[in-house]
Amino acid sequence: MTTNEKQTKSKDRVREHGEVFTAEREVNAMLDLVKCETERIDSRFLEPACGNGNFLIKILERKLDVVDKAYKRSQWDWEIHAMVAVSSLYGVELLPDNVAECVSRLFDYFKQRYKARYKAKTSHIYLENVLYLLKKNIVCGDALTLLQADGKPIIFSEWGFSGSKVIRRDFTMSNLLKSSEKQAKPTLFDLQPEEKLPVPVRQYPAVNYLEIKNYA
């Protein structure tokens, strides 16, 4: 079971932050409403109050099931497409301990799936890059103010994959939402390739998928 069944951590947290985690049955029922998207490896999901990851981990589970079926014959293909799946998950969470727990849960689950499939052939360098992606995509901040815990704007990275190469482009959440309002639809999270994104605040050179962790 990948979803945390405990729905509260303490009465104080419920009172101060309204923190109540969604149960697994409700998570699956809600994800079934967009079942086709949860089974698209590259379909992007943003959870603006991700807690410790109950929704994101179930989406990752569904995406990895698709990767297992489609790319089981080649470890290289599996690694690339599993990394695409990870890169498509985004979260914002107000409480730092939940952010750390969310990243840890997602990474531990991914590592478990990866090692179960490839055993002695697993790559520590590959896993380090997966962890880097998760740490970049799960942000400690407030989705209402669009600011990180340090007061800086929330920034999300778009990870573009072409074979073994990856290109990273950073966008502020505020610009993504402004662009979304103009287009009457989300931007970074469900744009087709030919549609235009807002101007990135930074673009990085292409690197090998095993060198993503070397980005600044």
C-alpha positions as CSV (number, residue, x, y, z in Angstrom):
1,M,0.0,0.0,0.0
2,T,1.5,3.3,-1.1
3,T,-0.8,5.8,0.5
4,N,-0.6,6.9,4.1
5,E,-3.8,5.9,5.8
6,K,-3.4,8.2,8.8
7,Q,-5.4,11.3,8.0
8,T,-4.2,13.6,10.7
9,K,-0.9,14.0,12.6
10,S,-2.2,16.0,15.6
11,K,-5.1,18.1,16.7
12,D,-2.8,21.2,16.8
13,R,-1.9,20.8,13.1
14,V,-5.6,20.4,12.2
15,R,-6.5,23.5,14.2
16,E,-3.6,25.7,13.0
17,H,-3.3,24.6,9.4
18,G,-6.4,22.6,8.6
19,E,-4.2,19.6,7.8
20,V,-6.3,16.5,7.0
21,F,-4.8,14.0,4.6
22,T,-7.0,12.4,1.9
23,A,-7.7,8.7,2.4
24,E,-6.6,6.1,-0.2
25,R,-10.1,5.3,-1.3
26,E,-10.9,8.9,-2.1
27,V,-7.5,9.5,-3.8
28,N,-8.1,6.6,-6.2
29,A,-11.7,7.7,-6.8
30,M,-10.6,11.2,-7.7
31,L,-7.8,10.0,-9.9
32,D,-10.1,7.6,-11.7
33,L,-12.0,10.7,-13.0
34,V,-8.8,11.5,-15.0
35,K,-7.7,8.0,-15.5
36,C,-6.4,8.5,-19.0
37,E,-4.1,11.3,-17.8
38,T,-2.8,9.4,-14.9
39,E,-1.7,6.7,-17.4
40,R,0.1,9.2,-19.7
41,I,3.7,9.0,-18.7
42,D,4.4,12.7,-19.6
43,S,1.1,14.2,-18.4
44,R,2.0,16.8,-15.8
45,F,0.2,17.0,-12.4
46,L,0.4,19.9,-9.9
47,E,-0.8,19.3,-6.3
48,P,-1.0,22.8,-4.7
49,A,-1.4,21.4,-1.2
50,C,0.4,18.1,-1.6
51,G,0.8,17.3,2.1
52,N,3.0,14.2,2.5
53,G,2.2,13.0,-1.0
54,N,-0.9,10.8,-1.0
55,F,-2.0,12.0,-4.4
56,L,1.4,12.2,-6.0
57,I,2.5,8.7,-4.9
58,K,-0.6,7.1,-6.4
59,I,-0.1,9.0,-9.7
60,L,3.5,7.8,-9.7
61,E,2.4,4.3,-9.1
62,R,0.0,4.4,-12.1
63,K,2.6,5.9,-14.4
64,L,5.3,3.4,-13.4
65,D,2.8,0.6,-14.1
66,V,2.6,1.9,-17.7
67,V,6.4,2.2,-17.9
68,D,6.7,-1.4,-16.7
69,K,4.4,-2.7,-19.5
70,A,5.8,-0.6,-22.3
71,Y,9.5,-0.6,-21.7
72,K,10.3,-3.8,-19.7
73,R,12.6,-5.1,-22.4
74,S,15.2,-2.4,-22.1
75,Q,16.6,-1.0,-18.9
76,W,17.7,2.2,-20.7
77,D,14.2,2.8,-22.1
78,W,12.7,2.1,-18.7
79,E,15.0,4.5,-16.9
80,I,14.4,7.3,-19.3
81,H,10.6,7.0,-19.3
82,A,10.4,6.4,-15.5
83,M,12.4,9.6,-15.1
84,V,9.9,11.4,-17.4
85,A,7.1,10.1,-15.1
86,V,8.9,11.5,-12.0
87,S,9.6,14.8,-13.8
88,S,5.9,15.3,-14.5
89,L,4.9,15.4,-10.8
90,Y,4.8,18.8,-9.0
91,G,3.8,19.8,-5.5
92,V,3.6,22.8,-3.3
93,E,3.3,22.4,0.5
94,L,3.3,24.9,3.3
95,L,4.9,22.7,6.1
96,P,8.6,21.8,5.7
97,D,8.2,18.4,7.4
98,N,5.5,17.4,4.9
99,V,7.7,18.4,2.0
100,A,10.6,16.3,3.3
101,E,8.2,13.3,3.9
102,C,6.6,13.7,0.5
103,V,10.0,13.6,-1.3
104,S,11.2,10.7,0.8
105,R,8.0,8.7,0.2
106,L,8.1,9.3,-3.5
107,F,11.8,8.5,-3.8
108,D,11.6,5.4,-1.6
109,Y,8.7,4.0,-3.6
110,F,10.5,4.7,-6.9
111,K,13.7,3.1,-5.6
112,Q,11.7,0.0,-4.5
113,R,10.2,-0.4,-7.9
114,Y,13.5,0.2,-9.7
115,K,15.5,-2.2,-7.5
116,A,12.8,-4.9,-7.7
117,R,13.0,-4.8,-11.5
118,Y,16.8,-4.5,-12.0
119,K,18.3,-5.8,-8.8
120,A,22.1,-5.8,-9.2
121,K,21.9,-3.7,-12.3
122,T,20.5,-0.7,-10.5
123,S,22.5,2.6,-10.8
124,H,23.1,4.7,-7.8
125,I,23.9,7.7,-10.1
126,Y,20.5,7.3,-11.8
127,L,18.7,7.2,-8.4
128,E,20.6,10.4,-7.3
129,N,19.3,12.2,-10.4
130,V,15.7,11.0,-9.7
131,L,16.0,12.3,-6.1
132,Y,17.3,15.7,-7.5
133,L,14.2,15.9,-9.7
134,L,11.9,15.3,-6.8
135,K,13.6,17.9,-4.6
136,K,13.2,20.5,-7.4
137,N,9.6,19.6,-8.2
138,I,8.2,19.5,-4.6
139,V,8.4,23.0,-3.2
140,C,8.0,24.4,0.3
141,G,5.8,27.4,-0.1
142,D,2.3,28.8,-0.2
143,A,0.2,28.2,-3.3
144,L,-2.0,31.2,-2.4
145,T,0.8,33.8,-2.1
146,L,2.9,32.0,-4.8
147,L,5.9,32.4,-2.6
148,Q,8.4,29.9,-1.2
149,A,9.1,29.7,2.5
150,D,12.0,32.1,2.2
151,G,9.8,34.7,0.5
152,K,11.1,34.2,-3.0
153,P,8.7,33.3,-5.9
154,I,7.8,29.7,-6.3
155,I,9.7,28.4,-9.4
156,F,8.9,25.2,-11.3
157,S,11.2,23.5,-13.8
158,E,10.0,22.1,-17.1
159,W,12.1,19.0,-17.9
160,G,12.2,18.4,-21.7
161,F,13.5,14.9,-22.7
162,S,14.9,14.1,-26.1
163,G,16.5,10.6,-26.1
164,S,19.1,10.6,-23.3
165,K,19.2,14.4,-23.2
166,V,17.3,16.7,-20.9
167,I,16.7,20.4,-21.1
168,R,15.6,22.4,-18.0
169,R,13.6,25.6,-18.2
170,D,12.5,27.5,-15.0
171,F,9.2,29.4,-14.7
172,T,7.7,31.3,-11.8
173,M,4.4,30.0,-10.7
174,S,2.9,33.5,-10.9
175,N,3.8,33.7,-14.6
176,L,2.4,30.3,-15.3
177,L,-0.9,31.3,-13.7
178,K,-1.1,34.6,-15.5
179,S,-0.5,32.8,-18.8
180,S,-3.1,30.2,-17.8
181,E,-5.7,33.0,-17.2
182,K,-5.1,34.4,-20.7
183,Q,-5.4,31.1,-22.3
184,A,-8.3,29.9,-20.1
185,K,-6.2,26.7,-19.3
186,P,-3.2,25.6,-17.3
187,T,0.2,26.2,-19.0
188,L,3.2,24.2,-18.0
189,F,0.9,21.4,-16.8
190,D,-1.1,20.4,-19.8
191,L,0.2,22.3,-22.8
192,Q,0.7,20.5,-26.1
193,P,4.2,20.8,-27.5
194,E,3.3,23.3,-30.2
195,E,1.6,25.7,-27.7
196,K,3.6,28.6,-26.2
197,L,4.8,28.7,-22.6
198,P,5.5,32.1,-20.9
199,V,9.0,33.3,-21.0
200,P,11.3,31.2,-18.7
201,V,13.3,33.0,-16.0
202,R,16.2,30.7,-16.8
203,Q,17.1,28.1,-19.4
204,Y,19.8,25.6,-19.0
205,P,21.9,23.7,-21.6
206,A,21.0,20.1,-22.5
207,V,22.7,17.4,-20.4
208,N,22.6,13.7,-20.2
209,Y,19.8,12.3,-18.0
210,L,22.5,11.0,-15.6
211,E,23.9,14.5,-15.2
212,I,20.7,16.4,-14.2
213,K,21.9,16.6,-10.6
214,N,24.8,18.8,-11.8
215,Y,22.4,21.6,-12.6
216,A,22.8,24.6,-10.2
